[in-house]
């Protein structure tokens, strides 16, 4: 029986050691093997004690028991051989605390203090300690051993276990285990490597904790029951909970009840998609009862990476309260902006690079009765509006680099409303750059300028009529000249015909009659031309702009004032470069601007007098036009050699009702109206003082597109 037990014990020990000896099996496998070895040791020690006591009883009973004792000793020897191969030290004490047996690993562990041998079998535990005490004093004379023996006896009697670092530097686990017969098994196991791995694991855990706790995001994990098994320290500033306050609790406890359904849905998605990260933004419940917006990113480990394939979740919790507040404020501001945009009286539309509508306000949508936003969004802008501006400009915007300048485009468009009335819209196109500086969108803003345009036209007409009134005396004088000549020619012809005898044939005086009548006809044509030019200037222009010839328009304007300038002693010069392309607008409007500038120059020259009240000097007014082929612009200049413009007046020159003329001699609208006329034609007008003296006005207009033809001469 003893041999069988020894063999079984040996087999079990070998299997256990093989299972636990591999480092690849890890710390858990080693601990399981150690526990199995302890159980086997206890079993073997019980058999050994039983056999020893049985042999002793046999010796006392009869000499016939000698054979049994010998068999028991053989069994004990076999068992000792088995125990000697176990990497754990065993020492067996009977119920009287006497040493019965020990294995070789036990001896090796205490060899640094002399070890143990067979002569010590039968000694009590206290006697064994006394033996060791003497050896300890010899080996370590400087060590205080006063309490050493008492401490070991105390642990032995209390059957406690402890890990001690021995004098040789090794860490040994001491365990005392009571067996059913009353004896005690002392086990000594070298756990130095295990302790080192525990320290390394503890150091790694500390490094991990330092790293995790340095994050602003809270890190967590849950176990198979869905309860927190780890929570980092960042949860305290985030929701007010210490990590230990959340361990064992469910994530639902820190999630707003209204978001529980979303949390459950995320958990189910994690079950179906293990190893895939899932985000869940919700309201977190703080310890003090407040609510904080958080964003959780979590993932369930793969089955192969989990113990037994259990469902465990790890993740991070991020504080997004600030972002949530900013998003809410942005949403509020966008709502406010949208209400402003929608309630604006202007029509606003946003298009992409393909000129397709991606946003339109009510002002734009209501322009097409019966249509909704769904009918407009995504449609090409040109499918709704024929004239959306110069596509070449838009293409240049989209092709522009981040540092290339892009300027907004302003133009006017006309459309017939539901009542059949033609309405004028002032349109502004603004390029919208992205974060990279590239133009990705265009905002069109159209304002109904019909009433303003009508008021401007009335102002222009009033100003033109005022200019006609100012020109009246000069025009009347100019018309009076051909009328006087006509009268003189008629009176002279009448007198000569009266002095001619009735008998004289008419043929003899036909030459005289022809000469007088030809003079009358030429002067009549001269007066008719003056009236025609004045009518052309005074008539109200067509609503739609059209291309017109700039040199011809400037010549007609100068012709109307030529006689007045001559009477004022002012010379007029025209410098009209040939080949000037037409411009788009109204020729009579441009004439109005030129005439007003010429009259202002005339007044400035006439007001310039020599010191001491000397007679006024004559002056010169020059009117020029040239084409800048490089820019496609037509430049018109009106300059004089008068006194110039005072520096204090120059910045306010084009303000309405601003004038330097005495009361009754100017309304202050001439230059302001001229500024508006040029601006409506898409041009600019500026004023400056010439270096050689006098003032210069410069107008710059865009040349009309080449595919637009000039109107017939009589249509002007």
C-alpha positions as CSV (number, residue, x, y, z in Angstrom):
1,X,0.0,0.0,0.0
2,X,2.8,2.4,0.9
3,X,4.6,1.7,-2.4
4,X,1.4,2.3,-4.3
5,X,0.8,5.5,-2.4
6,X,4.4,6.6,-3.0
7,X,4.2,5.9,-6.7
8,X,0.9,7.7,-7.0
9,X,2.3,10.7,-5.1
10,X,5.4,10.8,-7.2
11,X,3.3,10.7,-10.5
12,X,1.0,13.4,-9.3
13,X,3.9,15.6,-8.2
14,X,5.7,15.2,-11.5
15,X,2.6,16.2,-13.4
16,X,2.0,19.2,-11.2
17,X,5.6,20.3,-11.5
18,X,5.5,19.9,-15.3
19,X,2.3,22.0,-15.3
20,X,3.6,24.7,-13.2
21,X,7.3,24.8,-14.1
22,X,7.0,26.5,-17.5
23,X,7.4,30.2,-17.4
24,X,5.3,30.5,-20.5
25,X,2.3,29.2,-18.4
26,X,2.6,32.4,-16.4
27,X,2.2,33.3,-12.8
28,X,-1.3,31.8,-12.5
29,X,-0.1,28.3,-13.7
30,X,2.8,28.4,-11.2
31,X,0.5,29.2,-8.3
32,X,-1.9,26.4,-9.2
33,X,1.1,24.0,-9.4
34,X,2.3,25.2,-6.0
35,X,-1.1,24.6,-4.5
36,X,-1.2,21.1,-6.0
37,X,2.2,20.3,-4.6
38,X,1.2,21.5,-1.2
39,X,-1.8,19.2,-1.2
40,X,0.3,16.2,-2.3
41,X,2.9,17.0,0.4
42,X,0.2,17.0,3.0
43,X,-1.1,13.7,1.7
44,X,2.4,12.1,1.7
45,X,3.2,13.5,5.1
46,X,0.0,11.9,6.6
47,X,1.0,8.6,5.1
48,X,4.5,8.9,6.4
49,X,3.3,9.8,9.9
50,X,0.8,6.9,9.9
51,X,3.5,4.5,8.8
52,X,5.9,5.6,11.4
53,X,3.5,5.3,14.3
54,X,2.3,1.9,13.0
55,X,5.9,0.7,12.9
56,X,6.6,1.9,16.4
57,X,3.5,0.1,17.7
58,X,4.6,-3.0,16.0
59,X,8.0,-2.9,17.6
60,X,6.4,-2.6,21.0
61,X,3.8,-5.3,20.4
62,X,6.1,-8.1,19.2
63,X,9.2,-9.1,17.5
64,X,7.1,-10.3,14.7
65,X,6.5,-6.7,13.7
66,X,10.1,-6.3,12.7
67,X,9.3,-7.3,9.2
68,X,6.4,-4.9,9.1
69,X,8.6,-2.1,10.3
70,X,11.2,-2.9,7.7
71,X,8.5,-2.8,5.1
72,X,7.3,0.5,6.4
73,X,10.8,1.9,6.3
74,X,11.1,0.8,2.7
75,X,7.9,2.6,2.0
76,X,9.1,5.7,3.8
77,X,12.3,5.6,1.8
78,X,10.4,5.4,-1.5
79,X,8.2,8.3,-0.3
80,X,11.2,10.3,0.6
81,X,12.6,9.7,-2.8
82,X,9.4,11.0,-4.3
83,X,9.4,14.0,-2.0
84,X,13.0,14.8,-2.8
85,X,12.2,15.6,-6.4
86,X,9.5,18.1,-5.5
87,X,10.9,21.7,-5.7
88,X,9.3,22.6,-2.3
89,X,10.8,21.9,1.1
90,X,8.9,19.7,3.4
91,X,9.4,18.9,7.1
92,X,7.0,16.7,9.1
93,X,6.4,17.1,12.8
94,X,4.2,14.7,14.7
95,X,1.5,15.8,17.2
96,X,4.2,16.0,19.9
97,X,6.1,18.6,17.7
98,X,8.9,16.1,17.1
99,X,10.7,16.0,13.7
100,X,9.7,12.9,11.8
101,X,11.0,13.5,8.3
102,X,12.2,16.1,5.8
103,X,13.1,16.2,2.1
104,X,16.3,17.3,0.4
105,X,14.8,20.7,-0.9
106,X,14.1,21.6,2.7
107,X,17.7,20.9,3.6
108,X,19.0,22.9,0.7
109,X,17.0,26.0,1.6
110,X,18.5,26.2,5.1
111,X,22.0,25.1,4.2
112,X,23.3,28.6,4.5
113,X,22.9,28.2,8.3
114,X,24.2,24.6,8.5
115,X,21.2,22.7,7.1
116,X,19.5,19.7,8.7
117,X,20.5,16.0,8.9
118,X,19.1,12.7,10.1
119,X,20.5,13.1,13.6
120,X,17.9,15.8,14.2
121,X,15.0,13.5,13.6
122,X,13.1,13.1,16.9
123,X,14.0,16.5,18.1
124,X,11.1,18.9,19.0
125,X,10.6,22.0,16.9
126,X,11.9,24.2,19.8
127,X,15.0,22.0,20.0
128,X,15.6,22.3,16.3
129,X,15.3,26.1,16.6
130,X,17.9,26.0,19.4
131,X,20.2,24.1,17.1
132,X,19.7,26.7,14.4
133,X,20.2,29.5,16.9
134,X,23.7,28.3,17.7
135,X,24.5,28.0,14.0
136,X,23.0,31.5,13.3
137,X,25.2,33.0,16.0
138,X,28.2,31.4,14.5
139,X,27.4,32.5,11.0
140,X,26.1,36.0,11.8
141,X,27.8,37.1,15.0
142,X,26.6,40.7,14.6
143,X,22.9,39.9,14.3
144,X,20.5,40.3,17.2
145,X,18.8,36.9,17.7
146,X,17.0,37.7,20.9
147,X,13.6,37.6,19.5
148,X,14.3,35.3,16.5
149,X,13.5,32.0,18.2
150,X,10.3,33.3,20.0
151,X,8.9,34.7,16.7
152,X,9.4,31.3,14.9
153,X,7.8,29.4,17.8
154,X,4.8,31.8,17.8
155,X,4.2,31.3,14.1
156,X,4.6,27.6,14.4
157,X,2.0,27.3,17.2
158,X,-0.3,29.8,15.4
159,X,0.1,27.8,12.1
160,X,0.5,31.1,10.2
161,X,2.2,31.6,6.9
162,X,4.6,34.4,5.9
163,X,7.1,35.4,3.2
164,X,10.6,36.2,4.6
165,X,13.8,37.3,3.0
166,X,16.5,35.1,4.3
167,X,20.1,35.9,5.0
168,X,21.2,34.6,1.6
169,X,18.9,37.2,-0.1
170,X,16.3,34.7,-1.2
171,X,12.6,35.2,-0.5
172,X,11.1,32.1,1.0
173,X,7.4,31.4,1.7
174,X,7.0,29.7,5.1
175,X,3.7,27.8,5.7
176,X,2.6,25.6,8.6
177,X,-0.3,23.2,7.8
178,X,-2.1,21.1,10.3
179,X,-2.8,17.5,9.3
180,X,-5.7,15.3,10.6
181,X,-3.4,13.2,12.8
182,X,-2.4,16.3,14.8
183,X,1.0,16.7,13.2
184,X,2.2,19.7,11.3
185,X,3.8,20.0,7.8
186,X,6.3,22.8,7.4
187,X,6.7,23.9,3.8
188,X,9.4,26.1,2.5
189,X,9.1,27.4,-1.0
190,X,11.5,29.8,-2.8
191,X,9.4,32.5,-4.2
192,X,12.2,35.0,-5.1
193,X,11.3,34.8,-8.9
194,X,7.6,35.1,-8.1
195,X,8.3,38.1,-5.9
196,X,10.4,39.7,-8.5
197,X,7.6,39.2,-11.1
198,X,5.1,40.6,-8.6
199,X,7.3,43.6,-8.1
200,X,7.7,44.1,-11.8
201,X,4.0,43.7,-12.2
202,X,3.4,46.2,-9.4
203,X,5.9,48.7,-10.9
204,X,4.2,48.2,-14.3
205,X,0.8,48.8,-12.6
206,X,2.1,52.0,-11.0
207,X,3.5,53.2,-14.3
208,X,0.2,52.4,-15.9
209,X,-1.7,54.3,-13.1
210,X,0.6,57.3,-13.4
211,X,0.1,57.4,-17.2
212,X,-3.7,56.9,-17.0
213,X,-4.1,59.4,-14.2
214,X,-2.2,62.0,-16.1
215,X,-4.8,61.9,-18.8
216,X,-7.6,64.4,-18.8
217,X,-9.9,61.6,-19.9
218,X,-11.2,59.1,-17.4
219,X,-10.3,55.4,-18.2
220,X,-12.5,52.6,-17.1
221,X,-13.2,48.9,-17.6
222,X,-16.1,46.7,-16.7
223,X,-16.3,43.0,-15.9
224,X,-18.5,40.2,-17.3
225,X,-21.4,41.5,-15.1
226,X,-21.2,45.0,-16.6
227,X,-19.8,46.6,-13.4
228,X,-16.8,48.8,-13.1
229,X,-13.7,46.8,-12.4
230,X,-11.3,49.7,-12.9
231,X,-11.7,53.5,-12.9
232,X,-8.9,56.1,-13.2
233,X,-8.5,59.1,-11.0
234,X,-9.7,61.5,-13.7
235,X,-13.2,60.5,-12.8
236,X,-13.0,62.7,-9.7
237,X,-12.6,66.1,-11.5
238,X,-14.9,64.9,-14.2
239,X,-18.0,63.7,-12.3
240,X,-16.9,64.1,-8.7
241,X,-16.4,60.3,-7.9
242,X,-13.3,58.7,-6.4
243,X,-12.4,55.5,-8.2
244,X,-13.2,53.4,-5.2
245,X,-16.8,54.8,-5.1
246,X,-17.5,53.5,-8.5
247,X,-16.0,50.0,-8.4
248,X,-18.7,47.4,-8.5
249,X,-21.3,49.8,-9.8
250,X,-22.9,49.9,-13.2
251,X,-22.4,52.7,-15.8
252,X,-26.1,53.3,-15.7
253,X,-25.5,54.9,-12.2
254,X,-23.6,57.8,-13.7
255,X,-25.7,58.1,-16.9
256,X,-28.8,60.3,-17.1
257,X,-32.0,58.1,-17.1
258,X,-33.1,59.6,-20.4
259,X,-29.9,58.3,-22.0
260,X,-30.2,54.7,-20.6
261,X,-31.8,53.5,-23.8
262,X,-28.9,54.8,-25.9
263,X,-26.4,53.2,-23.5
264,X,-28.2,49.8,-23.8
265,X,-28.1,50.1,-27.6
266,X,-24.3,50.8,-27.5
267,X,-23.8,47.8,-25.2
268,X,-25.7,45.6,-27.6
269,X,-23.6,46.9,-30.5
270,X,-20.5,46.1,-28.6
271,X,-21.7,42.5,-28.1
272,X,-22.3,42.2,-31.8
273,X,-19.1,44.0,-32.9
274,X,-16.4,43.0,-30.4
275,X,-13.1,44.7,-31.1
276,X,-14.8,47.7,-32.7
277,X,-14.7,51.1,-31.0
278,X,-18.1,52.8,-30.5
279,X,-18.7,56.4,-29.4
280,X,-21.6,57.5,-27.2
281,X,-22.2,61.1,-26.3
282,X,-24.6,61.6,-23.4
283,X,-25.4,63.4,-20.2
284,X,-23.3,62.2,-17.3
285,X,-24.6,62.4,-13.7
286,X,-22.2,64.1,-11.3
287,X,-22.0,63.1,-7.7
288,X,-23.5,66.4,-6.6
289,X,-26.5,65.8,-8.9
290,X,-25.5,68.2,-11.7
291,X,-25.3,67.1,-15.3
292,X,-22.2,67.2,-17.5
293,X,-22.0,66.4,-21.1
294,X,-19.5,63.6,-21.8
295,X,-18.3,61.5,-24.7
296,X,-17.5,57.9,-24.2
297,X,-15.5,55.8,-26.5
298,X,-15.5,52.1,-25.6
299,X,-14.7,48.7,-27.0
300,X,-15.4,45.1,-26.0
301,X,-12.3,42.9,-26.1
302,X,-12.2,40.1,-28.6
303,X,-13.3,36.7,-27.3
304,X,-9.7,35.3,-27.8
305,X,-8.4,38.1,-25.6
306,X,-10.9,37.6,-22.7
307,X,-10.8,35.0,-19.9
308,X,-13.2,32.4,-21.1
309,X,-14.5,34.7,-23.8
310,X,-16.2,36.9,-21.2
311,X,-17.8,40.1,-22.3
312,X,-15.7,42.9,-20.8
313,X,-15.6,46.6,-21.9
314,X,-12.8,49.1,-21.7
315,X,-13.1,52.8,-22.6
316,X,-12.4,56.4,-21.9
317,X,-14.8,59.2,-20.8
318,X,-14.1,62.7,-22.1
319,X,-15.4,65.9,-20.8
320,X,-17.2,67.7,-23.7
321,X,-19.2,70.2,-21.6
322,X,-17.3,73.1,-23.1
323,X,-17.7,71.9,-26.6
324,X,-21.4,71.2,-25.9
325,X,-21.8,74.8,-24.7
326,X,-20.0,76.2,-27.6
327,X,-22.1,74.0,-30.0
328,X,-25.3,75.2,-28.3
329,X,-24.2,78.8,-28.6
330,X,-23.2,78.3,-32.2
331,X,-26.6,76.7,-32.9
332,X,-28.3,79.6,-31.1
333,X,-26.2,82.1,-33.1
334,X,-26.9,80.3,-36.3
335,X,-30.6,80.3,-35.5
336,X,-30.4,84.1,-34.9
337,X,-28.4,84.5,-38.1
338,X,-30.9,82.4,-40.0
339,X,-33.8,84.4,-38.6
340,X,-32.1,87.6,-39.7
341,X,-31.3,86.2,-43.1
342,X,-34.8,84.8,-43.5
343,X,-36.5,88.0,-42.4
344,X,-34.3,90.2,-44.4
345,X,-36.0,92.1,-47.2
346,X,-33.1,91.2,-49.5
347,X,-32.9,88.0,-51.5
348,X,-29.9,85.9,-50.3
349,X,-28.6,82.8,-52.0
350,X,-25.4,80.7,-51.5
351,X,-24.0,78.6,-54.4
352,X,-21.1,76.1,-54.6
353,X,-18.3,75.8,-57.1
354,X,-20.8,74.4,-59.7
355,X,-23.0,77.4,-59.2
356,X,-25.7,75.2,-57.6
357,X,-27.9,76.6,-54.9
358,X,-27.1,75.2,-51.4
359,X,-29.0,77.8,-49.4
360,X,-31.7,80.3,-50.2
361,X,-33.7,82.6,-47.8
362,X,-37.4,83.4,-48.0
363,X,-36.7,86.6,-49.9
364,X,-35.3,84.6,-52.7
365,X,-37.8,81.8,-52.6
366,X,-40.8,84.1,-52.4
367,X,-39.7,85.7,-55.7
368,X,-41.1,82.5,-57.4
369,X,-44.7,82.0,-56.1
370,X,-45.6,78.4,-55.5
371,X,-42.0,77.2,-55.1
372,X,-40.5,75.9,-51.8
373,X,-37.0,75.5,-50.6
374,X,-37.0,71.9,-51.9
375,X,-37.7,73.2,-55.4
376,X,-34.8,75.6,-55.3
377,X,-32.0,73.8,-53.3
378,X,-29.6,71.9,-55.6
379,X,-30.8,73.7,-58.8
380,X,-28.3,75.6,-61.0
381,X,-28.7,79.3,-60.3
382,X,-28.8,80.1,-64.0
383,X,-31.9,77.9,-64.3
384,X,-33.8,80.5,-62.2
385,X,-32.0,83.7,-63.0
386,X,-30.7,84.5,-66.5
387,X,-28.2,87.2,-65.5
388,X,-26.1,86.1,-62.6
389,X,-23.1,88.2,-63.4
390,X,-19.9,87.6,-65.3
391,X,-19.0,83.9,-65.2
392,X,-15.5,84.8,-66.1
393,X,-15.1,86.6,-62.8
394,X,-16.5,83.7,-60.9
395,X,-14.2,81.2,-62.7
396,X,-11.3,83.5,-61.7
397,X,-12.4,83.4,-58.1
398,X,-12.5,79.7,-58.0
399,X,-9.1,79.4,-59.6
400,X,-7.5,82.0,-57.3
401,X,-4.9,80.9,-54.8
402,X,-5.0,81.6,-51.0
403,X,-3.0,84.9,-51.4
404,X,-4.6,86.1,-54.6
405,X,-6.9,89.1,-54.1
406,X,-10.5,88.7,-54.9
407,X,-13.0,91.5,-54.9
408,X,-16.7,91.4,-54.7
409,X,-18.8,92.0,-57.8
410,X,-21.7,94.5,-58.0
411,X,-24.2,94.7,-60.8
412,X,-27.8,95.4,-61.5
413,X,-30.5,93.0,-62.7
414,X,-34.0,93.5,-63.8
415,X,-37.1,91.2,-63.3
416,X,-40.8,91.6,-63.9
417,X,-42.8,91.0,-60.8
418,X,-46.2,89.3,-60.5
419,X,-48.0,92.6,-61.2
420,X,-46.0,93.0,-64.4
421,X,-43.9,95.8,-63.1
422,X,-40.3,95.9,-64.0
423,X,-38.2,95.9,-60.9
424,X,-34.5,96.7,-60.5
425,X,-32.3,94.7,-58.2
426,X,-28.9,95.8,-57.0
427,X,-26.9,92.5,-56.7
428,X,-23.7,92.0,-54.7
429,X,-21.7,88.8,-55.3
430,X,-19.2,88.0,-52.5
431,X,-16.6,85.2,-52.7
432,X,-16.4,82.9,-49.6
433,X,-13.0,81.4,-48.8
434,X,-12.5,78.2,-46.8
435,X,-9.9,77.7,-44.1
436,X,-7.3,77.0,-46.7
437,X,-8.0,80.4,-48.4
438,X,-9.6,78.9,-51.5
439,X,-12.9,80.2,-52.8
440,X,-15.5,77.5,-52.4
441,X,-18.8,79.4,-52.3
442,X,-20.4,82.6,-53.5
443,X,-23.1,84.6,-51.7
444,X,-25.4,86.6,-53.8
445,X,-27.4,89.4,-52.1
446,X,-30.0,91.2,-54.2
447,X,-31.8,94.3,-52.9
448,X,-34.8,95.7,-54.6
449,X,-33.6,99.1,-55.7
450,X,-36.6,100.0,-57.8
451,X,-37.8,102.9,-55.6
452,X,-34.3,104.1,-55.0
453,X,-33.5,104.0,-58.7
454,X,-36.7,105.9,-59.4
455,X,-35.7,108.5,-56.8
456,X,-32.2,108.7,-58.3
457,X,-33.6,109.1,-61.8
458,X,-35.8,111.9,-60.6
459,X,-32.8,113.5,-58.9
460,X,-30.7,113.0,-62.1
461,X,-33.5,114.5,-64.2
462,X,-33.9,117.4,-61.9
463,X,-30.2,118.0,-61.9
464,X,-30.2,117.7,-65.7
465,X,-33.0,120.2,-66.0
466,X,-31.1,122.5,-63.7
467,X,-28.1,122.2,-65.9
468,X,-30.3,122.9,-68.9
469,X,-31.6,126.0,-67.2
470,X,-28.0,127.1,-66.4
471,X,-27.2,126.5,-70.1
472,X,-30.3,128.4,-71.3
473,X,-28.7,131.8,-71.7
474,X,-25.8,130.4,-73.6
475,X,-28.0,128.2,-75.8
476,X,-30.4,131.1,-76.4
477,X,-27.5,133.3,-77.4
478,X,-26.2,130.5,-79.7
479,X,-29.6,130.1,-81.3
480,X,-30.0,133.8,-81.6
481,X,-27.0,134.1,-83.8
482,X,-28.5,132.0,-86.7
483,X,-31.9,133.7,-86.2
484,X,-30.3,137.1,-86.5
485,X,-28.5,136.1,-89.7
486,X,-31.7,134.6,-91.0
487,X,-33.5,137.9,-90.3
488,X,-30.8,140.0,-91.9
489,X,-30.7,137.8,-94.9
490,X,-34.5,137.9,-95.3
491,X,-34.7,141.7,-94.8
492,X,-31.9,142.3,-97.2
493,X,-33.5,140.0,-99.8
494,X,-36.9,141.8,-99.3
495,X,-35.3,145.2,-99.7
496,X,-33.5,144.2,-102.8
497,X,-36.6,142.7,-104.4
498,X,-38.6,145.9,-103.5
499,X,-36.0,148.0,-105.2
500,X,-36.0,145.9,-108.3
501,X,-38.3,147.1,-111.1
502,X,-41.3,144.9,-111.8
503,X,-40.2,144.7,-115.4
504,X,-37.0,143.0,-114.5
505,X,-37.1,139.3,-115.2
506,X,-36.9,137.1,-112.1
507,X,-34.1,135.1,-113.7
508,X,-31.9,138.2,-113.6
509,X,-32.0,138.3,-109.8
510,X,-32.1,134.5,-109.2
511,X,-28.5,134.5,-108.1
512,X,-29.2,137.0,-105.5
513,X,-32.3,135.1,-104.3
514,X,-30.4,131.8,-104.2
515,X,-27.6,133.2,-102.1
516,X,-29.9,134.7,-99.6
517,X,-32.0,131.6,-99.3
518,X,-29.0,129.3,-99.0
519,X,-27.7,131.4,-96.1
520,X,-31.1,131.2,-94.5
521,X,-31.2,127.4,-94.9
522,X,-27.7,126.9,-93.5
523,X,-28.5,129.0,-90.4
524,X,-31.8,127.2,-90.0
525,X,-29.9,123.9,-90.0
526,X,-27.4,125.3,-87.5
527,X,-30.3,126.3,-85.1
528,X,-32.0,122.9,-85.6
529,X,-28.7,121.1,-84.7
530,X,-28.4,123.1,-81.5
531,X,-32.0,122.3,-80.6
532,X,-31.5,118.6,-81.4
533,X,-28.4,118.4,-79.3
534,X,-30.2,120.1,-76.4
535,X,-33.2,117.8,-76.8
536,X,-30.9,114.8,-76.8
537,X,-29.3,116.0,-73.6
538,X,-32.6,116.9,-71.9
539,X,-34.6,113.8,-72.9
540,X,-35.0,111.0,-70.3
541,X,-32.8,108.0,-71.2
542,X,-34.1,104.5,-71.8
543,X,-34.2,102.2,-68.7
544,X,-31.9,99.6,-70.1
545,X,-28.3,100.5,-70.5
546,X,-26.7,100.0,-73.9
547,X,-23.3,100.6,-75.5
548,X,-22.5,104.0,-76.9
549,X,-19.6,105.8,-78.5
550,X,-17.6,107.8,-75.9
551,X,-15.8,110.3,-78.2
552,X,-19.1,111.2,-79.9
553,X,-20.8,111.7,-76.6
554,X,-18.0,113.9,-75.3
555,X,-18.0,116.0,-78.6
556,X,-21.8,116.5,-78.3
557,X,-21.4,117.7,-74.7
558,X,-18.6,120.1,-75.6
559,X,-20.6,121.4,-78.6
560,X,-23.5,122.4,-76.3
561,X,-21.2,124.6,-74.2
562,X,-18.8,125.8,-76.8
563,X,-20.6,129.2,-77.3
564,X,-20.8,129.8,-73.6
565,X,-17.1,129.1,-73.1
566,X,-16.3,131.4,-76.0
567,X,-18.3,134.2,-74.5
568,X,-16.5,133.6,-71.2
569,X,-13.1,133.8,-72.9
570,X,-12.3,130.2,-72.2
571,X,-10.7,127.9,-74.7
572,X,-12.0,124.4,-75.2
573,X,-9.7,121.6,-76.2
574,X,-10.7,118.0,-77.2
575,X,-8.1,115.2,-77.0
576,X,-10.2,112.1,-78.0
577,X,-8.0,109.2,-78.9
578,X,-9.2,107.2,-81.9
579,X,-10.2,103.6,-81.4
580,X,-11.9,104.0,-78.0
581,X,-14.3,101.1,-77.5
582,X,-17.9,101.8,-76.5
583,X,-19.0,101.6,-72.9
584,X,-22.2,100.3,-71.4
585,X,-24.7,102.9,-70.0
586,X,-26.6,106.0,-71.1
587,X,-24.9,108.5,-73.3
588,X,-27.1,111.4,-72.0
589,X,-26.2,110.5,-68.4
590,X,-22.5,110.7,-69.3
591,X,-23.1,114.0,-71.1
592,X,-24.8,115.3,-67.9
593,X,-21.6,114.5,-65.9
594,X,-19.3,116.0,-68.5
595,X,-21.4,119.2,-68.9
596,X,-21.5,119.6,-65.1
597,X,-17.7,119.2,-64.8
598,X,-17.2,121.7,-67.7
599,X,-19.5,124.3,-66.0
600,X,-17.7,123.8,-62.7
601,X,-14.3,124.4,-64.4
602,X,-15.7,127.4,-66.1
603,X,-16.9,128.9,-62.8
604,X,-13.6,128.1,-61.1
605,X,-11.7,129.9,-64.0
606,X,-14.0,132.9,-63.9
607,X,-13.7,133.2,-60.1
608,X,-9.9,133.2,-60.4
609,X,-8.9,136.8,-60.6
610,X,-5.6,138.6,-60.3
611,X,-4.7,140.3,-57.0
612,X,-6.1,143.8,-56.6
613,X,-9.3,143.1,-58.6
614,X,-7.6,143.0,-62.0
615,X,-9.6,141.8,-65.0
616,X,-10.2,138.0,-65.2
617,X,-7.8,136.0,-67.2
618,X,-8.9,133.5,-69.9
619,X,-8.4,129.8,-69.3
620,X,-8.5,126.4,-70.9
621,X,-10.6,123.4,-70.4
622,X,-9.4,120.1,-71.8
623,X,-11.6,117.0,-72.4
624,X,-9.8,113.8,-73.1
625,X,-10.5,110.1,-73.7
626,X,-8.2,107.2,-74.1
627,X,-8.3,103.4,-74.0
628,X,-6.2,101.3,-71.7
629,X,-6.0,98.0,-73.7
630,X,-4.1,96.2,-70.9
631,X,-7.0,96.7,-68.4
632,X,-9.9,97.0,-70.8
633,X,-10.8,100.4,-69.4
634,X,-11.8,103.7,-71.0
635,X,-10.4,106.7,-69.1
636,X,-12.1,110.1,-69.5
637,X,-10.5,113.3,-68.1
638,X,-11.8,116.9,-67.7
639,X,-9.1,119.3,-66.5
640,X,-8.6,123.0,-66.3
641,X,-6.0,125.6,-65.4
642,X,-8.1,127.2,-62.7
643,X,-7.2,127.7,-59.0
644,X,-7.6,124.0,-58.1
645,X,-9.5,122.4,-55.3
646,X,-8.7,123.4,-51.7
647,X,-7.3,120.5,-49.7
648,X,-10.0,120.8,-47.1
649,X,-12.7,120.5,-49.8
650,X,-11.2,117.6,-51.7
651,X,-12.3,114.7,-49.4
652,X,-15.9,116.0,-49.3
653,X,-16.2,116.9,-53.0
654,X,-18.8,114.3,-53.9
655,X,-21.0,114.6,-50.8
656,X,-24.6,115.6,-51.5
657,X,-25.4,119.2,-51.0
658,X,-21.8,120.2,-50.3
659,X,-20.8,123.3,-52.3
660,X,-18.3,126.1,-52.0
661,X,-20.3,128.4,-54.2
662,X,-22.2,131.3,-52.7
663,X,-25.9,130.9,-51.8
664,X,-28.0,130.9,-54.8
665,X,-25.3,129.8,-57.2
666,X,-25.1,126.1,-56.5
667,X,-27.2,123.3,-55.0
668,X,-24.3,121.0,-54.1
669,X,-25.9,118.1,-56.1
670,X,-23.9,118.3,-59.4
671,X,-20.8,116.4,-58.4
672,X,-22.8,114.0,-56.1
673,X,-25.2,113.2,-59.0
674,X,-22.2,112.7,-61.3
675,X,-20.6,110.3,-58.8
676,X,-23.8,108.2,-58.7
677,X,-24.1,108.2,-62.5
678,X,-20.6,107.0,-63.0
679,X,-20.9,104.4,-60.2
680,X,-24.1,103.0,-61.8
681,X,-22.2,102.5,-65.0
682,X,-19.7,100.4,-63.0
683,X,-17.0,103.0,-63.1
684,X,-15.1,105.3,-60.7
685,X,-14.6,109.1,-60.6
686,X,-11.9,110.8,-58.7
687,X,-10.6,114.4,-58.4
688,X,-7.1,115.7,-57.9
689,X,-5.1,118.9,-58.3
690,X,-2.7,119.2,-61.2
691,X,1.0,119.8,-60.4
692,X,1.0,122.7,-62.9
693,X,-2.1,124.2,-61.3
694,X,-5.8,123.6,-61.8
695,X,-8.1,120.6,-61.2
696,X,-8.4,117.3,-62.9
697,X,-11.4,114.9,-62.8
698,X,-10.7,111.3,-63.9
699,X,-13.4,108.8,-64.8
700,X,-12.7,105.1,-65.5
701,X,-15.3,103.0,-67.2
702,X,-15.3,99.3,-68.4
703,X,-15.3,98.8,-72.1
704,X,-18.6,97.1,-73.2
705,X,-18.4,93.4,-74.2
706,X,-17.2,93.0,-77.8
707,X,-20.3,91.0,-78.7
708,X,-22.6,94.1,-78.1
709,X,-23.2,96.3,-81.1
710,X,-23.6,100.1,-81.1
711,X,-27.1,101.4,-81.7
712,X,-27.8,103.3,-85.0
713,X,-26.7,107.0,-84.9
714,X,-30.3,108.3,-85.0
715,X,-31.2,106.2,-82.0
716,X,-28.9,108.2,-79.8
